[in-house]
Amino acid sequence: MNVPNFGPGTDPGVIRHWAQTVEGLGFDLLMVSDHVAITPDVAAKYPAPFYEPFTTLSWLAGVTTRVALGTTVLIVPYRHPLLVARMAANLNDLSGGRLVLGVGIGWARQEFEALGVAHDQRGRLTDEHLAAITAAWADERDYRGGVPIWVGGESPAALLRTVRFGQAWHPLWNTLPYLRETYPRVVALAAEQGVAAPALAPRIQLRVTPEPVTGTDRLAGVGTIEQIMDDLEELRVLGAETVVLDPFHGDPEQTLHPETSWEMLAAVIARRSGKERR
């Protein structure tokens, strides 16, 4: 589950309720997003309050017991790589090995400027930082590693980054035809590089509609509950080991009514449980 950690309806009580609902329903993973400086370009999509992911996940580790905790996605160039390595390794250790580090290069030009980071160098910086983070974790004298890295992005550079650094490819909001076409390219690229193929761990929308949604541009996870369950099964067959459901559709006002999202999550769990019993 992708849990909104921003917006007008979000406060500590709501975030805690989100986490306990996700864990109580039986989901395996709870993820939050990342921004540091809520500049106008960020605020237009993800308005304040925006709860920083490491702080938020550290707190949620203490109010949950089982569910894994992750970032979807941490914007790697925003922080010194040794700081990220330290915080991620410590959070993983303190939570009992529950952290998943989803990473990406970022997009908000004004936020990059506010942080003094070169927006046009964000891909190169992400690669350099990931190399430094994984090297730090390899030094067992000072860090405890073992944190899985999921790499977001769909450009050729992102696919190569996935193969170099990721245990999973973590694309966001795609159609099933796109995933059917592109994930085999990731597998082939890994074979060319002589490394194990990253798993598929997409983040898809979760939007239950009363009537079927048709058309080639239908995003996975959008449609009737039957369509959504079929999407999940197709992703499983394609090789997805984890699918992150995202009930946020881009309108910050949604955060004022989290119960709508909780109802959709419960519907998915109920349908899945029914299929398992059959």
C-alpha positions as CSV (number, residue, x, y, z in Angstrom):
1,M,0.0,0.0,0.0
2,N,1.1,3.5,-0.8
3,V,0.0,5.7,2.1
4,P,-0.4,9.5,1.6
5,N,2.0,11.2,4.0
6,F,0.9,14.7,2.8
7,G,-2.2,16.8,2.1
8,P,-4.9,18.7,4.0
9,G,-6.4,15.7,5.6
10,T,-3.1,14.2,6.9
11,D,-1.9,14.4,10.4
12,P,-0.2,12.0,12.8
13,G,-3.4,10.4,13.9
14,V,-4.5,9.8,10.3
15,I,-1.1,8.3,9.3
16,R,-1.2,6.0,12.3
17,H,-4.8,4.9,11.4
18,W,-3.6,4.3,7.9
19,A,-0.7,2.1,9.1
20,Q,-2.8,0.1,11.5
21,T,-5.6,-0.4,8.9
22,V,-3.1,-1.6,6.3
23,E,-1.5,-4.0,8.7
24,G,-4.8,-5.1,10.2
25,L,-6.2,-6.0,6.7
26,G,-3.2,-8.2,6.1
27,F,-1.2,-6.2,3.6
28,D,2.6,-6.9,3.6
29,L,4.1,-3.5,2.9
30,L,3.3,0.1,3.6
31,M,5.1,2.8,1.6
32,V,5.3,6.6,1.7
33,S,6.7,9.2,-0.7
34,D,9.4,11.8,-0.4
35,H,9.8,15.5,-0.7
36,V,12.0,17.8,1.4
37,A,11.3,21.4,0.4
38,I,7.7,22.0,-0.4
39,T,8.3,24.4,-3.3
40,P,5.4,25.6,-5.5
41,D,5.9,22.8,-8.0
42,V,5.7,20.2,-5.3
43,A,2.8,21.9,-3.4
44,A,0.6,21.9,-6.5
45,K,0.6,18.1,-6.4
46,Y,1.5,17.2,-2.8
47,P,0.6,20.1,-0.5
48,A,1.7,20.6,3.1
49,P,1.8,19.1,5.6
50,F,4.3,16.7,4.1
51,Y,5.8,14.2,6.5
52,E,9.4,13.3,5.7
53,P,9.7,9.6,5.0
54,F,12.5,8.5,7.3
55,T,11.0,10.2,10.3
56,T,7.6,9.0,9.5
57,L,8.6,5.4,8.9
58,S,10.7,5.3,12.1
59,W,7.6,6.4,14.0
60,L,5.4,3.9,12.2
61,A,7.8,1.1,13.0
62,G,6.9,1.6,16.6
63,V,3.1,1.5,16.1
64,T,3.1,-1.6,13.8
65,T,4.6,-5.0,14.4
66,R,4.6,-7.0,11.1
67,V,4.1,-4.9,8.0
68,A,7.2,-3.9,6.0
69,L,7.9,-0.2,5.6
70,G,9.2,1.5,2.5
71,T,9.7,4.6,0.3
72,T,8.0,5.1,-3.1
73,V,10.3,6.7,-3.9
74,L,13.2,8.3,-2.0
75,I,14.7,11.1,-4.2
76,V,18.3,10.0,-4.0
77,P,20.1,13.2,-5.0
78,Y,18.5,15.2,-2.1
79,R,20.6,13.8,0.7
80,H,24.2,12.9,1.2
81,P,24.6,9.2,0.3
82,L,26.3,8.3,3.6
83,L,23.4,9.9,5.5
84,V,21.0,7.8,3.5
85,A,23.0,4.7,4.1
86,R,23.1,5.3,7.8
87,M,19.4,6.2,8.2
88,A,18.2,3.3,6.0
89,A,20.5,0.7,7.7
90,N,19.5,1.9,11.2
91,L,15.8,2.0,10.4
92,N,16.0,-1.5,8.9
93,D,17.8,-2.7,12.0
94,L,15.5,-1.0,14.5
95,S,12.4,-2.2,12.7
96,G,13.5,-5.8,12.7
97,G,14.5,-5.9,9.0
98,R,11.3,-4.4,7.6
99,L,12.7,-1.6,5.3
100,V,12.3,-1.5,1.5
101,L,14.2,1.4,0.0
102,G,12.4,2.5,-3.2
103,V,14.5,5.1,-5.1
104,G,14.2,7.5,-8.0
105,I,15.9,10.6,-9.5
106,G,13.1,13.1,-8.8
107,W,11.4,15.7,-11.0
108,A,10.6,19.0,-9.1
109,R,13.0,21.6,-10.6
110,Q,12.2,24.2,-7.9
111,E,12.8,21.8,-5.1
112,F,16.2,20.8,-6.6
113,E,17.1,24.5,-6.7
114,A,16.0,25.1,-3.2
115,L,18.2,22.2,-2.0
116,G,21.2,23.4,-4.1
117,V,21.2,20.2,-6.2
118,A,21.7,20.3,-10.0
119,H,18.4,19.2,-11.6
120,D,20.0,18.4,-14.9
121,Q,22.6,16.1,-13.2
122,R,20.0,14.1,-11.2
123,G,20.5,10.9,-13.1
124,R,24.3,10.9,-12.8
125,L,24.0,11.9,-9.1
126,T,21.6,9.1,-8.4
127,D,23.9,6.5,-9.9
128,E,26.9,7.9,-7.9
129,H,24.9,8.0,-4.7
130,L,23.6,4.5,-5.1
131,A,27.1,3.2,-5.6
132,A,28.2,5.0,-2.4
133,I,25.2,3.7,-0.4
134,T,25.7,0.1,-1.5
135,A,29.5,0.4,-0.9
136,A,28.8,1.7,2.6
137,W,26.5,-1.2,3.4
138,A,29.2,-3.6,2.2
139,D,31.4,-2.4,5.0
140,E,30.1,-4.6,7.8
141,R,32.3,-2.9,10.3
142,D,30.2,0.3,10.3
143,Y,26.8,-0.5,8.7
144,R,24.2,-3.2,8.7
145,G,23.0,-3.6,5.2
146,G,20.6,-6.0,3.7
147,V,18.1,-3.4,2.7
148,P,16.4,-4.2,-0.6
149,I,16.5,-1.4,-3.2
150,W,13.7,-1.0,-5.6
151,V,14.5,1.3,-8.5
152,G,11.8,3.5,-10.1
153,G,11.7,5.0,-13.6
154,E,11.1,3.8,-17.1
155,S,13.8,5.5,-19.2
156,P,16.6,3.4,-20.7
157,A,18.9,4.9,-18.0
158,A,16.4,3.9,-15.3
159,L,16.3,0.3,-16.6
160,L,20.1,0.1,-16.5
161,R,20.1,1.6,-13.0
162,T,17.6,-1.1,-11.9
163,V,19.9,-3.8,-13.2
164,R,23.0,-2.3,-11.6
165,F,21.6,-1.5,-8.2
166,G,18.1,-2.9,-7.7
167,Q,16.6,-6.0,-6.3
168,A,13.3,-5.0,-8.0
169,W,12.1,-2.7,-10.8
170,H,9.4,-0.4,-9.4
171,P,7.5,1.4,-12.2
172,L,4.7,3.7,-11.3
173,W,1.2,3.9,-12.8
174,N,1.4,2.0,-16.0
175,T,-0.8,0.0,-18.3
176,L,-0.6,-3.8,-18.4
177,P,0.5,-3.8,-22.1
178,Y,3.4,-1.5,-21.2
179,L,4.5,-3.8,-18.3
180,R,4.2,-6.9,-20.5
181,E,6.4,-5.2,-23.1
182,T,9.0,-3.6,-20.8
183,Y,9.7,-6.0,-17.9
184,P,11.1,-8.6,-20.3
185,R,13.5,-5.9,-21.5
186,V,14.7,-5.5,-17.9
187,V,15.2,-9.3,-17.7
188,A,17.2,-9.3,-20.9
189,L,19.3,-6.4,-19.9
190,A,20.2,-8.2,-16.7
191,A,21.2,-11.2,-18.7
192,E,23.4,-9.0,-20.9
193,Q,25.1,-7.6,-17.8
194,G,25.6,-11.1,-16.3
195,V,23.5,-10.4,-13.2
196,A,20.4,-11.8,-11.7
197,A,17.2,-10.3,-13.0
198,P,15.5,-7.8,-10.7
199,A,12.0,-8.7,-9.6
200,L,9.0,-6.8,-10.8
201,A,7.3,-4.7,-8.1
202,P,5.1,-2.1,-9.8
203,R,3.0,0.5,-8.1
204,I,-0.4,0.6,-9.6
205,Q,-3.5,2.8,-9.0
206,L,-6.3,1.5,-7.0
207,R,-9.6,3.0,-8.2
208,V,-12.7,0.9,-8.0
209,T,-15.4,1.9,-10.5
210,P,-19.0,0.7,-10.8
211,E,-18.7,0.0,-14.5
212,P,-15.8,-1.6,-16.5
213,V,-13.2,0.7,-17.8
214,T,-12.2,0.0,-21.4
215,G,-9.5,1.2,-23.8
216,T,-5.9,0.5,-24.4
217,D,-4.9,3.4,-22.1
218,R,-6.6,1.9,-19.0
219,L,-4.1,1.9,-16.1
220,A,-3.6,-1.3,-14.2
221,G,-5.7,-1.2,-11.0
222,V,-8.4,1.0,-12.5
223,G,-11.9,-0.5,-13.1
224,T,-14.3,-2.8,-11.4
225,I,-13.2,-5.0,-8.6
226,E,-13.2,-7.9,-11.1
227,Q,-10.9,-6.0,-13.4
228,I,-8.6,-5.1,-10.6
229,M,-8.3,-8.7,-9.4
230,D,-7.7,-9.9,-13.0
231,D,-4.9,-7.2,-13.2
232,L,-3.3,-8.5,-10.0
233,E,-3.4,-12.1,-11.4
234,E,-1.9,-11.0,-14.7
235,L,0.9,-9.2,-12.8
236,R,1.5,-12.3,-10.8
237,V,1.8,-14.4,-13.9
238,L,4.2,-11.8,-15.4
239,G,6.5,-12.3,-12.4
240,A,5.5,-9.6,-9.9
241,E,6.4,-10.7,-6.4
242,T,4.9,-7.5,-4.9
243,V,2.3,-5.1,-6.2
244,V,1.9,-1.7,-4.4
245,L,-1.7,-0.4,-4.5
246,D,-2.0,3.4,-4.7
247,P,-5.4,4.8,-3.9
248,F,-4.2,8.4,-4.4
249,H,-5.3,9.7,-7.8
250,G,-3.8,13.1,-7.8
251,D,-6.4,15.3,-6.0
252,P,-5.1,16.4,-2.5
253,E,-8.7,16.7,-1.3
254,Q,-8.8,12.9,-1.3
255,T,-6.7,13.0,1.9
256,L,-9.7,14.4,3.7
257,H,-11.6,11.2,3.1
258,P,-9.3,8.2,3.8
259,E,-12.2,6.0,4.6
260,T,-13.0,5.8,0.9
261,S,-9.5,4.3,0.3
262,W,-9.9,1.9,3.2
263,E,-13.1,0.6,1.8
264,M,-11.4,-0.2,-1.5
265,L,-8.6,-1.9,0.3
266,A,-11.0,-4.0,2.2
267,A,-12.8,-4.9,-1.0
268,V,-9.6,-6.2,-2.5
269,I,-8.8,-8.3,0.5
270,A,-12.3,-9.7,0.7
271,R,-12.2,-10.7,-3.0
272,R,-8.7,-12.2,-2.7
273,S,-9.8,-14.2,0.4
274,G,-12.8,-15.5,-1.4
275,K,-10.7,-16.7,-4.3
276,E,-8.3,-18.5,-1.9
277,R,-11.2,-20.3,-0.3
278,R,-12.4,-21.5,-3.6
